């Protein structure tokens, strides 16, 4: 959320709105705005392209045969502490 409240939002002393309700309402409004503006296809394409790029990065950056995740970064012979 852009604004983080320290206390729950109260519309009336007896009616308190939870943060989850606020996030839900804002999510529904956002989805309706995307559908009405016909921008949902742009959003869907950008999510798919981003997911493909993240997966491709994960595949290409995976170390092969390296059991130590730090590699030689902590090796004493290479000038480490």
DSSP file (Angstrom, degrees, kcal/mol; ACC not computed):
  #  RESIDUE AA STRUCTURE BP1 BP2  ACC     N-H-->O    O-->H-N    N-H-->O    O-->H-N    TCO  KAPPA ALPHA  PHI   PSI    X-CA   Y-CA   Z-CA
    1    1 A X              0   0    0      0, 0.0     3,-0.1     0, 0.0    22,-0.0   0.000 360.0 360.0 360.0 147.4    0.0    0.0    0.0
    2    2 A X        +     0   0    0      1,-0.2     2,-0.5     2,-0.0     0, 0.0   0.848 360.0  41.7 -71.1 -33.7    1.2    3.5   -0.7
    3    3 A X  S    S-     0   0    0      2,-0.0     2,-0.7     0, 0.0    -1,-0.2  -0.966  73.4-159.6-118.6 121.3    0.0    4.7    2.7
    4    4 A X        -     0   0    0     -2,-0.5     2,-0.3    -3,-0.1     3,-0.0  -0.890  12.6-150.7-102.4 119.0    0.6    2.5    5.7
    5    5 A X        -     0   0    0     -2,-0.7     4,-0.1     1,-0.1    14,-0.1  -0.678  11.4-152.0 -90.2 140.3   -1.7    3.3    8.6
    6    6 A X  S    S+     0   0    0     -2,-0.3     2,-0.3     2,-0.1    -1,-0.1   0.814  87.2  35.1 -76.6 -30.7   -0.5    2.7   12.2
    7    7 A X  S    S-     0   0    0      1,-0.0     3,-0.1    -3,-0.0    -1,-0.1  -0.890 101.4 -91.7-121.1 152.2   -4.1    2.2   13.3
    8    8 A X        -     0   0    0     -2,-0.3     2,-0.4     1,-0.1    10,-0.1  -0.274  49.6 -99.2 -60.4 149.3   -7.0    0.6   11.4
    9    9 A X  E     -A   17   0A   0      8,-1.0     8,-3.9    -4,-0.1     2,-0.5  -0.564  40.5-164.2 -71.4 124.0   -9.1    2.9    9.4
   10   10 A X  E     +A   16   0A   0     -2,-0.4     6,-0.2     6,-0.2     3,-0.1  -0.953  19.7 179.1-117.3 121.9  -12.3    3.8   11.3
   11   11 A X  E    S+     0   0A   0      4,-1.7     2,-0.3    -2,-0.5     5,-0.1   0.711  82.6   7.7 -87.0 -23.4  -15.2    5.3    9.5
   12   12 A X  E >  S-A   15   0A   0      3,-1.3     3,-1.7     1,-0.0    -1,-0.3  -0.963  88.2-102.4-150.6 152.0  -17.3    5.4   12.7
   13   13 A X  T 3  S+     0   0    0     -2,-0.3     3,-0.1     1,-0.3    -2,-0.0   0.777 125.6  38.4 -54.0 -24.0  -16.3    4.7   16.3
   14   14 A X  T 3  S+     0   0    0      1,-0.1     2,-0.6    -4,-0.0    -1,-0.3   0.495 107.3  71.0-103.2  -4.6  -18.0    1.3   15.9
   15   15 A X  E <   +A   12   0A   0     -3,-1.7    -4,-1.7     2,-0.0    -3,-1.3  -0.925  59.2 178.6-120.7 108.4  -17.0    0.5   12.3
   16   16 A X  E     -A   10   0A   0     -2,-0.6     2,-0.5    -6,-0.2    -6,-0.2  -0.916  18.3-144.9-112.5 132.7  -13.3   -0.3   11.7
   17   17 A X  E     -A    9   0A   0     -8,-3.9    -8,-1.0    -2,-0.4     2,-0.1  -0.856  16.2-136.7-100.7 125.7  -12.0   -1.3    8.2
   18   18 A X     >  -     0   0    0     -2,-0.5     4,-1.6   -10,-0.1     3,-0.4  -0.395  19.2-118.0 -76.6 155.2   -9.2   -3.9    8.1
   19   19 A X  H  > S+     0   0    0      1,-0.2     4,-2.5     2,-0.2     5,-0.2   0.845 113.9  59.1 -62.3 -34.4   -6.2   -3.4    5.8
   20   20 A X  H  > S+     0   0    0      1,-0.2     4,-2.2     2,-0.2    -1,-0.2   0.863 103.7  51.1 -64.4 -35.0   -7.2   -6.6    3.9
   21   21 A X  H  > S+     0   0    0     -3,-0.4     4,-2.6     2,-0.2    -1,-0.2   0.909 110.0  49.5 -67.3 -41.5  -10.5   -5.1    3.0
   22   22 A X  H  X S+     0   0    0     -4,-1.6     4,-2.5     2,-0.2    -2,-0.2   0.927 112.1  47.5 -63.0 -45.6   -8.8   -1.9    1.7
   23   23 A X  H  X S+     0   0    0     -4,-2.5     4,-2.1     1,-0.2    -1,-0.2   0.898 112.4  50.6 -63.4 -40.2   -6.4   -3.9   -0.4
   24   24 A X  H  X S+     0   0    0     -4,-2.2     4,-2.3     2,-0.2    -2,-0.2   0.924 111.3  46.7 -63.0 -45.6   -9.3   -6.1   -1.8
   25   25 A X  H  X S+     0   0    0     -4,-2.6     4,-2.3     1,-0.2    -2,-0.2   0.917 113.5  48.4 -64.3 -43.4  -11.4   -3.0   -2.7
   26   26 A X  H  X S+     0   0    0     -4,-2.5     4,-2.1     1,-0.2    -1,-0.2   0.862 110.5  52.3 -65.8 -34.5   -8.4   -1.3   -4.4
   27   27 A X  H  X S+     0   0    0     -4,-2.1     4,-2.4     2,-0.2    -2,-0.2   0.918 110.0  47.9 -65.9 -43.6   -7.6   -4.5   -6.3
   28   28 A X  H  X S+     0   0    0     -4,-2.3     4,-2.5     1,-0.2    -2,-0.2   0.913 111.7  50.0 -64.0 -42.2  -11.1   -4.8   -7.6
   29   29 A X  H  X S+     0   0    0     -4,-2.3     4,-2.3     1,-0.2    -1,-0.2   0.898 110.8  50.3 -62.2 -40.3  -11.1   -1.2   -8.7
   30   30 A X  H  X S+     0   0    0     -4,-2.1     4,-2.2     2,-0.2    -2,-0.2   0.919 110.8  48.2 -64.7 -44.0   -7.8   -1.7  -10.4
   31   31 A X  H  X S+     0   0    0     -4,-2.4     4,-2.1     1,-0.2    -2,-0.2   0.912 112.0  49.5 -63.6 -42.4   -9.1   -4.8  -12.3
   32   32 A X  H  X S+     0   0    0     -4,-2.5     4,-2.8     1,-0.2     5,-0.2   0.899 109.5  52.3 -62.7 -40.4  -12.2   -2.9  -13.3
   33   33 A X  H  X S+     0   0    0     -4,-2.3     4,-2.2     1,-0.2     6,-0.2   0.897 109.2  49.5 -64.0 -39.9  -10.1    0.0  -14.6
   34   34 A X  H  <>S+     0   0    0     -4,-2.2     5,-2.2     2,-0.2     6,-0.9   0.898 113.7  45.9 -64.9 -39.8   -8.0   -2.3  -16.7
   35   35 A X  H ><5S+     0   0    0     -4,-2.1     3,-0.9     3,-0.2    -2,-0.2   0.926 114.5  46.5 -69.7 -44.3  -11.1   -3.9  -18.2
   36   36 A X  H 3<5S+     0   0    0     -4,-2.8    -2,-0.2     1,-0.2    -1,-0.2   0.874 114.5  47.1 -66.4 -37.3  -12.8   -0.7  -18.9
   37   37 A X  T 3<5S-     0   0    0     -4,-2.2    -1,-0.2    -5,-0.2    -2,-0.2   0.456 107.4-126.2 -83.8  -0.1   -9.7    0.9  -20.4
   38   38 A X  T < 5S+     0   0    0     -3,-0.9    -3,-0.2    -4,-0.3     4,-0.2   0.842  76.0 122.8  56.9  35.6   -9.1   -2.2  -22.6
   39   39 A X     >< +     0   0    0     -5,-2.2     4,-1.9    -6,-0.2    -4,-0.2   0.318  36.2  98.0-104.6   5.6   -5.6   -2.3  -21.2
   40   40 A X  H  > S+     0   0    0     -6,-0.9     4,-2.6     1,-0.2     5,-0.2   0.834  79.5  55.8 -66.6 -31.4   -5.9   -5.9  -19.8
   41   41 A X  H  > S+     0   0    0      2,-0.2     4,-2.6     1,-0.2    -1,-0.2   0.902 106.7  49.9 -68.1 -39.5   -4.1   -7.4  -22.8
   42   42 A X  H  > S+     0   0    0      2,-0.2     4,-2.2     1,-0.2    -2,-0.2   0.909 112.5  48.1 -62.5 -41.1   -1.1   -5.1  -22.3
   43   43 A X  H  X S+     0   0    0     -4,-1.9     4,-2.1     2,-0.2    -2,-0.2   0.925 112.2  48.4 -64.7 -45.0   -1.0   -6.1  -18.7
   44   44 A X  H  X S+     0   0    0     -4,-2.6     4,-2.3     1,-0.2    -2,-0.2   0.917 112.4  48.1 -63.0 -44.3   -1.3   -9.8  -19.5
   45   45 A X  H  X S+     0   0    0     -4,-2.6     4,-2.7     1,-0.2     5,-0.2   0.905 111.4  50.2 -64.1 -41.5    1.5   -9.7  -22.2
   46   46 A X  H  X S+     0   0    0     -4,-2.2     4,-2.2    -5,-0.2    -1,-0.2   0.877 110.8  49.3 -66.7 -36.3    3.8   -7.8  -19.8
   47   47 A X  H  X S+     0   0    0     -4,-2.1     4,-2.3     2,-0.2    -2,-0.2   0.916 113.1  46.9 -67.1 -42.5    3.3  -10.4  -17.1
   48   48 A X  H  X S+     0   0    0     -4,-2.3     4,-2.3     2,-0.2    -2,-0.2   0.929 113.4  47.6 -65.6 -45.1    3.9  -13.3  -19.4
   49   49 A X  H  X S+     0   0    0     -4,-2.7     4,-2.4     1,-0.2    -1,-0.2   0.908 112.5  50.0 -62.7 -41.5    7.1  -11.6  -20.9
   50   50 A X  H  X S+     0   0    0     -4,-2.2     4,-2.4    -5,-0.2    -1,-0.2   0.913 110.3  49.7 -63.5 -42.6    8.4  -10.8  -17.4
   51   51 A X  H  X S+     0   0    0     -4,-2.3     4,-2.3     1,-0.2    -2,-0.2   0.901 111.0  49.5 -63.8 -40.6    7.8  -14.4  -16.2
   52   52 A X  H  X S+     0   0    0     -4,-2.3     4,-2.6     1,-0.2    -2,-0.2   0.917 111.8  48.5 -64.1 -42.9    9.6  -15.8  -19.3
   53   53 A X  H  X S+     0   0    0     -4,-2.4     4,-2.3     2,-0.2    -2,-0.2   0.892 111.3  49.5 -65.7 -39.5   12.6  -13.5  -18.7
   54   54 A X  H  X S+     0   0    0     -4,-2.4     4,-2.2     2,-0.2    -1,-0.2   0.922 113.5  46.1 -65.4 -43.5   12.8  -14.4  -15.0
   55   55 A X  H  X S+     0   0    0     -4,-2.3     4,-2.1     2,-0.2    -2,-0.2   0.907 112.4  50.7 -65.7 -41.1   12.7  -18.1  -15.8
   56   56 A X  H  X S+     0   0    0     -4,-2.6     4,-2.5     1,-0.2    -2,-0.2   0.901 110.1  50.1 -62.7 -41.3   15.3  -17.7  -18.6
   57   57 A X  H  X S+     0   0    0     -4,-2.3     4,-2.1     1,-0.2    -1,-0.2   0.907 109.7  51.2 -63.0 -42.3   17.5  -15.8  -16.2
   58   58 A X  H  < S+     0   0    0     -4,-2.2     4,-0.5     1,-0.2    -2,-0.2   0.878 111.9  46.8 -63.3 -38.0   17.2  -18.5  -13.6
   59   59 A X  H >< S+     0   0    0     -4,-2.1     3,-0.6     1,-0.2    -2,-0.2   0.918 115.6  44.1 -70.3 -43.2   18.1  -21.2  -16.1
   60   60 A X  H 3< S+     0   0    0     -4,-2.5    -2,-0.2     1,-0.2    -1,-0.2   0.787 114.5  48.6 -74.9 -26.9   21.1  -19.3  -17.5
   61   61 A X  T 3< S+     0   0    0     -4,-2.1     2,-0.3    -5,-0.2    -1,-0.2   0.454  80.2 116.7 -93.1  -0.8   22.5  -18.2  -14.1
   62   62 A X    <   -     0   0    0     -3,-0.6     2,-0.2    -4,-0.5    -3,-0.0  -0.538  68.2-125.5 -71.1 124.6   22.3  -21.7  -12.5
   63   63 A X        -     0   0    0     -2,-0.3     2,-0.6     3,-0.1     3,-0.2  -0.505  19.5-139.9 -71.4 137.4   25.8  -22.9  -11.6
   64   64 A X  S    S-     0   0    0     -2,-0.2     3,-0.1     1,-0.2    -1,-0.1  -0.878  77.6  -9.0-102.1 121.4   26.6  -26.3  -13.0
   65   65 A X  S    S+     0   0    0     -2,-0.6     2,-0.8     1,-0.2    -1,-0.2   0.626  95.0 129.7  73.5  13.8   28.5  -28.7  -10.7
   66   66 A X        +     0   0    0     -3,-0.2    -1,-0.2     1,-0.2    -3,-0.1  -0.879  31.6 179.4-104.9 107.4   29.2  -26.0   -8.1
   67   67 A X        +     0   0    0     -2,-0.8     2,-0.6    -3,-0.1    -1,-0.2   0.776  67.4  70.7 -79.5 -25.3   28.2  -27.4   -4.7
   68   68 A X  S >  S-     0   0    0      1,-0.1     3,-1.5     2,-0.0    -1,-0.1  -0.827  71.8-152.9 -93.3 120.0   29.2  -24.2   -2.8
   69   69 A X  T 3  S+     0   0    0     -2,-0.6    -1,-0.1     1,-0.3    -6,-0.0   0.727  95.7  53.0 -66.1 -19.1   26.8  -21.4   -3.6
   70   70 A X  T >  S-     0   0    0      1,-0.3     3,-2.0    -3,-0.0    -1,-0.3   0.506  90.1-163.3 -92.7  -4.2   29.6  -18.8   -2.9
   71   71 A X  T <   -     0   0    0     -3,-1.5     3,-0.4     1,-0.3    -1,-0.3  -0.366  65.0 -23.9  61.6-131.1   32.0  -20.4   -5.3
   72   72 A X  T >  S+     0   0    0      1,-0.2     3,-1.2     2,-0.1    -1,-0.3   0.160 106.9 107.4 -98.8  17.7   35.5  -19.2   -4.6
   73   73 A X  T <  S+     0   0    0     -3,-2.0    -1,-0.2     1,-0.3    -2,-0.1   0.837  86.3  37.5 -66.8 -31.6   34.5  -16.0   -3.0
   74   74 A X  T 3  S+     0   0    0     -3,-0.4     2,-0.3    -4,-0.1    -1,-0.3   0.131  85.0 131.6-106.5  19.9   35.5  -17.1    0.5
   75   75 A X    X > -     0   0    0     -3,-1.2     5,-1.3     1,-0.1     3,-0.5  -0.572  51.1-147.7 -77.4 131.9   38.6  -19.1   -0.5
   76   76 A X  G > 5S+     0   0    0     -2,-0.3     3,-1.3     1,-0.2    -1,-0.1   0.828  94.7  58.8 -70.2 -32.6   41.7  -18.3    1.6
   77   77 A X  G 3 5S+     0   0    0      1,-0.3    -1,-0.2     2,-0.1    -2,-0.0   0.741  98.4  60.4 -69.8 -21.1   44.1  -18.8   -1.2
   78   78 A X  G < 5S-     0   0    0     -3,-0.5    -1,-0.3    -6,-0.1    -2,-0.2   0.257 130.0 -87.5 -92.9  15.2   42.5  -16.2   -3.3
   79   79 A X  T < 5S+     0   0    0     -3,-1.3    -3,-0.2     1,-0.2    -2,-0.1   0.619  80.3 144.7  94.9  13.0   43.1  -13.4   -0.8
   80   80 A X      <       0   0    0     -5,-1.3    -1,-0.2     1,-0.1    -6,-0.1  -0.188 360.0 360.0 -75.9 175.8   40.1  -13.8    1.3
   81   81 A X              0   0    0     -2,-0.0    -5,-0.1     0, 0.0    -1,-0.1   0.432 360.0 360.0 -85.8 360.0   40.0  -13.3    5.0
